[in-house]
Structures are given as structure tokens and as C-alpha cells.
Amino acid sequence: MYAVTVTFRIKPGRMDAFLPLMLANARTSLAEEPGCLQFDVCRAPGEDVVFLYEIYADRAAFDAHLASAHFKAFDVEVAAMVEDKRVALFEEVLR
């Protein structure tokens, strides 16, 4: 399992344009990427912050997500809407 968290700070006045694009990216990832197991989109109440929690089968599945046409198009389309983006990557610790 490979977990990814992303925190976006959206520019003022751009959230209404950003959210539909973000949700479409999440839905497409789940529908078209066999290695994408979970893709939650969360919004901080009263703030211009969006938090993503994504689970992939492994690092290769996440790399496939980054290489997908729909992700690349999303990334370009929202670039001007994003003030800050922080990504954290986590590998499962086996016992």
C-alpha cells in the first residue's frame, strides 16, 4: 500500500472553479486507474484549503497516476488557482 496526502491552499475567489476540476480528477482516477484504491477530497470549513487522501496499490500505481493524461491536464488547468501545494508520501510499514 502507498498513501499520498496533498494539501492545496487555493487562491482567494478560485475555490468554486477548483473544486469541480478536483472532484473530476478524483473520480477519473478511481474509475480508470486499477491501482488507485481510494481518493478522498476534503475541504477545510471556512478556509481555502483542500486536503486529499489517496491510497494506491504501490508506488508504481502512483507513478502511473502522475503519468496519466487526465492528471496532467488537471495539473495544468488548476495551476493558476493554487497558491500552495504540499505533498507527502507514505509507504506501509509491515509487521
PyMOL commands that place a pseudoatom at each C-alpha (Angstrom):
pseudoatom trace, name=CA, resn=MET, resi=1, chain=A, elem=C, hetatm=0, pos=[0.000, 0.000, 0.000]
pseudoatom trace, name=CA, resn=TYR, resi=2, chain=A, elem=C, hetatm=0, pos=[1.170, 3.519, -0.824]
pseudoatom trace, name=CA, resn=ALA, resi=3, chain=A, elem=C, hetatm=0, pos=[-0.521, 6.569, 0.727]
pseudoatom trace, name=CA, resn=VAL, resi=4, chain=A, elem=C, hetatm=0, pos=[-0.373, 10.116, -0.566]
pseudoatom trace, name=CA, resn=THR, resi=5, chain=A, elem=C, hetatm=0, pos=[-1.621, 13.265, 1.123]
pseudoatom trace, name=CA, resn=VAL, resi=6, chain=A, elem=C, hetatm=0, pos=[-1.863, 16.582, -0.666]
pseudoatom trace, name=CA, resn=THR, resi=7, chain=A, elem=C, hetatm=0, pos=[-2.795, 19.919, 0.867]
pseudoatom trace, name=CA, resn=PHE, resi=8, chain=A, elem=C, hetatm=0, pos=[-3.778, 22.694, -1.531]
pseudoatom trace, name=CA, resn=ARG, resi=9, chain=A, elem=C, hetatm=0, pos=[-4.169, 26.318, -0.496]
pseudoatom trace, name=CA, resn=ILE, resi=10, chain=A, elem=C, hetatm=0, pos=[-6.404, 27.817, -3.162]
pseudoatom trace, name=CA, resn=LYS, resi=11, chain=A, elem=C, hetatm=0, pos=[-6.142, 31.460, -4.222]
pseudoatom trace, name=CA, resn=PRO, resi=12, chain=A, elem=C, hetatm=0, pos=[-8.953, 33.691, -2.933]
pseudoatom trace, name=CA, resn=GLY, resi=13, chain=A, elem=C, hetatm=0, pos=[-12.054, 33.536, -5.103]
pseudoatom trace, name=CA, resn=ARG, resi=14, chain=A, elem=C, hetatm=0, pos=[-10.911, 30.429, -7.017]
pseudoatom trace, name=CA, resn=MET, resi=15, chain=A, elem=C, hetatm=0, pos=[-12.416, 27.608, -4.917]
pseudoatom trace, name=CA, resn=ASP, resi=16, chain=A, elem=C, hetatm=0, pos=[-15.650, 27.429, -6.940]
pseudoatom trace, name=CA, resn=ALA, resi=17, chain=A, elem=C, hetatm=0, pos=[-13.618, 26.836, -10.106]
pseudoatom trace, name=CA, resn=PHE, resi=18, chain=A, elem=C, hetatm=0, pos=[-11.106, 24.482, -8.457]
pseudoatom trace, name=CA, resn=LEU, resi=19, chain=A, elem=C, hetatm=0, pos=[-13.428, 22.024, -6.701]
pseudoatom trace, name=CA, resn=PRO, resi=20, chain=A, elem=C, hetatm=0, pos=[-15.286, 20.644, -9.762]
pseudoatom trace, name=CA, resn=LEU, resi=21, chain=A, elem=C, hetatm=0, pos=[-11.952, 20.021, -11.502]
pseudoatom trace, name=CA, resn=MET, resi=22, chain=A, elem=C, hetatm=0, pos=[-10.546, 18.333, -8.393]
pseudoatom trace, name=CA, resn=LEU, resi=23, chain=A, elem=C, hetatm=0, pos=[-13.598, 16.108, -7.998]
pseudoatom trace, name=CA, resn=ALA, resi=24, chain=A, elem=C, hetatm=0, pos=[-13.489, 15.123, -11.677]
pseudoatom trace, name=CA, resn=ASN, resi=25, chain=A, elem=C, hetatm=0, pos=[-9.817, 14.187, -11.323]
pseudoatom trace, name=CA, resn=ALA, resi=26, chain=A, elem=C, hetatm=0, pos=[-10.579, 12.040, -8.266]
pseudoatom trace, name=CA, resn=ARG, resi=27, chain=A, elem=C, hetatm=0, pos=[-13.493, 10.259, -9.974]
pseudoatom trace, name=CA, resn=THR, resi=28, chain=A, elem=C, hetatm=0, pos=[-11.486, 9.585, -13.125]
pseudoatom trace, name=CA, resn=SER, resi=29, chain=A, elem=C, hetatm=0, pos=[-8.546, 8.287, -11.093]
pseudoatom trace, name=CA, resn=LEU, resi=30, chain=A, elem=C, hetatm=0, pos=[-10.796, 5.801, -9.282]
pseudoatom trace, name=CA, resn=ALA, resi=31, chain=A, elem=C, hetatm=0, pos=[-12.604, 4.743, -12.463]
pseudoatom trace, name=CA, resn=GLU, resi=32, chain=A, elem=C, hetatm=0, pos=[-9.645, 4.407, -14.821]
pseudoatom trace, name=CA, resn=GLU, resi=33, chain=A, elem=C, hetatm=0, pos=[-6.647, 3.510, -12.649]
pseudoatom trace, name=CA, resn=PRO, resi=34, chain=A, elem=C, hetatm=0, pos=[-6.763, -0.051, -11.278]
pseudoatom trace, name=CA, resn=GLY, resi=35, chain=A, elem=C, hetatm=0, pos=[-4.032, 0.782, -8.753]
pseudoatom trace, name=CA, resn=CYS, resi=36, chain=A, elem=C, hetatm=0, pos=[-5.907, 3.782, -7.308]
pseudoatom trace, name=CA, resn=LEU, resi=37, chain=A, elem=C, hetatm=0, pos=[-7.807, 2.279, -4.372]
pseudoatom trace, name=CA, resn=GLN, resi=38, chain=A, elem=C, hetatm=0, pos=[-9.061, 5.388, -2.577]
pseudoatom trace, name=CA, resn=PHE, resi=39, chain=A, elem=C, hetatm=0, pos=[-9.189, 9.095, -3.398]
pseudoatom trace, name=CA, resn=ASP, resi=40, chain=A, elem=C, hetatm=0, pos=[-10.834, 11.333, -0.807]
pseudoatom trace, name=CA, resn=VAL, resi=41, chain=A, elem=C, hetatm=0, pos=[-11.271, 15.067, -1.405]
pseudoatom trace, name=CA, resn=CYS, resi=42, chain=A, elem=C, hetatm=0, pos=[-11.837, 17.100, 1.783]
pseudoatom trace, name=CA, resn=ARG, resi=43, chain=A, elem=C, hetatm=0, pos=[-12.339, 20.812, 2.340]
pseudoatom trace, name=CA, resn=ALA, resi=44, chain=A, elem=C, hetatm=0, pos=[-11.438, 22.782, 5.462]
pseudoatom trace, name=CA, resn=PRO, resi=45, chain=A, elem=C, hetatm=0, pos=[-14.598, 24.600, 6.636]
pseudoatom trace, name=CA, resn=GLY, resi=46, chain=A, elem=C, hetatm=0, pos=[-14.336, 28.342, 6.126]
pseudoatom trace, name=CA, resn=GLU, resi=47, chain=A, elem=C, hetatm=0, pos=[-10.887, 28.141, 4.549]
pseudoatom trace, name=CA, resn=ASP, resi=48, chain=A, elem=C, hetatm=0, pos=[-9.497, 27.977, 1.027]
pseudoatom trace, name=CA, resn=VAL, resi=49, chain=A, elem=C, hetatm=0, pos=[-7.828, 24.640, 1.795]
pseudoatom trace, name=CA, resn=VAL, resi=50, chain=A, elem=C, hetatm=0, pos=[-8.411, 21.265, 0.122]
pseudoatom trace, name=CA, resn=PHE, resi=51, chain=A, elem=C, hetatm=0, pos=[-6.909, 18.067, 1.526]
pseudoatom trace, name=CA, resn=LEU, resi=52, chain=A, elem=C, hetatm=0, pos=[-6.517, 14.859, -0.480]
pseudoatom trace, name=CA, resn=TYR, resi=53, chain=A, elem=C, hetatm=0, pos=[-6.043, 11.380, 0.942]
pseudoatom trace, name=CA, resn=GLU, resi=54, chain=A, elem=C, hetatm=0, pos=[-5.111, 8.877, -1.748]
pseudoatom trace, name=CA, resn=ILE, resi=55, chain=A, elem=C, hetatm=0, pos=[-4.308, 5.171, -1.470]
pseudoatom trace, name=CA, resn=TYR, resi=56, chain=A, elem=C, hetatm=0, pos=[-2.523, 3.286, -4.249]
pseudoatom trace, name=CA, resn=ALA, resi=57, chain=A, elem=C, hetatm=0, pos=[-1.625, -0.380, -4.525]
pseudoatom trace, name=CA, resn=ASP, resi=58, chain=A, elem=C, hetatm=0, pos=[2.070, 0.552, -4.666]
pseudoatom trace, name=CA, resn=ARG, resi=59, chain=A, elem=C, hetatm=0, pos=[4.496, 3.262, -5.807]
pseudoatom trace, name=CA, resn=ALA, resi=60, chain=A, elem=C, hetatm=0, pos=[4.202, 2.107, -9.424]
pseudoatom trace, name=CA, resn=ALA, resi=61, chain=A, elem=C, hetatm=0, pos=[0.440, 2.739, -9.304]
pseudoatom trace, name=CA, resn=PHE, resi=62, chain=A, elem=C, hetatm=0, pos=[1.053, 6.265, -8.004]
pseudoatom trace, name=CA, resn=ASP, resi=63, chain=A, elem=C, hetatm=0, pos=[3.642, 6.872, -10.725]
pseudoatom trace, name=CA, resn=ALA, resi=64, chain=A, elem=C, hetatm=0, pos=[1.059, 5.702, -13.293]
pseudoatom trace, name=CA, resn=HIS, resi=65, chain=A, elem=C, hetatm=0, pos=[-1.386, 8.237, -11.830]
pseudoatom trace, name=CA, resn=LEU, resi=66, chain=A, elem=C, hetatm=0, pos=[1.151, 11.044, -12.248]
pseudoatom trace, name=CA, resn=ALA, resi=67, chain=A, elem=C, hetatm=0, pos=[1.775, 9.967, -15.855]
pseudoatom trace, name=CA, resn=SER, resi=68, chain=A, elem=C, hetatm=0, pos=[-1.930, 9.749, -16.766]
pseudoatom trace, name=CA, resn=ALA, resi=69, chain=A, elem=C, hetatm=0, pos=[-3.364, 12.158, -19.318]
pseudoatom trace, name=CA, resn=HIS, resi=70, chain=A, elem=C, hetatm=0, pos=[-6.218, 13.188, -17.019]
pseudoatom trace, name=CA, resn=PHE, resi=71, chain=A, elem=C, hetatm=0, pos=[-3.837, 14.084, -14.160]
pseudoatom trace, name=CA, resn=LYS, resi=72, chain=A, elem=C, hetatm=0, pos=[-1.524, 16.061, -16.444]
pseudoatom trace, name=CA, resn=ALA, resi=73, chain=A, elem=C, hetatm=0, pos=[-4.492, 18.004, -17.859]
pseudoatom trace, name=CA, resn=PHE, resi=74, chain=A, elem=C, hetatm=0, pos=[-5.838, 18.679, -14.345]
pseudoatom trace, name=CA, resn=ASP, resi=75, chain=A, elem=C, hetatm=0, pos=[-2.438, 19.862, -13.116]
pseudoatom trace, name=CA, resn=VAL, resi=76, chain=A, elem=C, hetatm=0, pos=[-2.136, 22.401, -15.943]
pseudoatom trace, name=CA, resn=GLU, resi=77, chain=A, elem=C, hetatm=0, pos=[-5.740, 23.562, -15.622]
pseudoatom trace, name=CA, resn=VAL, resi=78, chain=A, elem=C, hetatm=0, pos=[-5.560, 24.324, -11.890]
pseudoatom trace, name=CA, resn=ALA, resi=79, chain=A, elem=C, hetatm=0, pos=[-2.004, 25.702, -11.724]
pseudoatom trace, name=CA, resn=ALA, resi=80, chain=A, elem=C, hetatm=0, pos=[-3.139, 29.346, -11.731]
pseudoatom trace, name=CA, resn=MET, resi=81, chain=A, elem=C, hetatm=0, pos=[-5.723, 28.631, -8.994]
pseudoatom trace, name=CA, resn=VAL, resi=82, chain=A, elem=C, hetatm=0, pos=[-3.282, 27.156, -6.485]
pseudoatom trace, name=CA, resn=GLU, resi=83, chain=A, elem=C, hetatm=0, pos=[-1.400, 29.348, -4.030]
pseudoatom trace, name=CA, resn=ASP, resi=84, chain=A, elem=C, hetatm=0, pos=[0.464, 26.479, -2.341]
pseudoatom trace, name=CA, resn=LYS, resi=85, chain=A, elem=C, hetatm=0, pos=[0.644, 22.683, -2.700]
pseudoatom trace, name=CA, resn=ARG, resi=86, chain=A, elem=C, hetatm=0, pos=[2.240, 20.264, -0.242]
pseudoatom trace, name=CA, resn=VAL, resi=87, chain=A, elem=C, hetatm=0, pos=[2.600, 16.560, -0.972]
pseudoatom trace, name=CA, resn=ALA, resi=88, chain=A, elem=C, hetatm=0, pos=[3.570, 13.823, 1.491]
pseudoatom trace, name=CA, resn=LEU, resi=89, chain=A, elem=C, hetatm=0, pos=[4.256, 10.201, 0.515]
pseudoatom trace, name=CA, resn=PHE, resi=90, chain=A, elem=C, hetatm=0, pos=[3.953, 7.202, 2.839]
pseudoatom trace, name=CA, resn=GLU, resi=91, chain=A, elem=C, hetatm=0, pos=[4.816, 3.532, 2.450]
pseudoatom trace, name=CA, resn=GLU, resi=92, chain=A, elem=C, hetatm=0, pos=[3.067, 0.882, 4.512]
pseudoatom trace, name=CA, resn=VAL, resi=93, chain=A, elem=C, hetatm=0, pos=[5.139, -0.499, 7.371]
pseudoatom trace, name=CA, resn=LEU, resi=94, chain=A, elem=C, hetatm=0, pos=[4.797, -4.264, 7.503]
pseudoatom trace, name=CA, resn=ARG, resi=95, chain=A, elem=C, hetatm=0, pos=[4.947, -6.037, 10.858]
for i in range(1, 95): cmd.bond("trace and resi %d" % i, "trace and resi %d" % (i + 1))
show_as sticks, trace
zoom trace
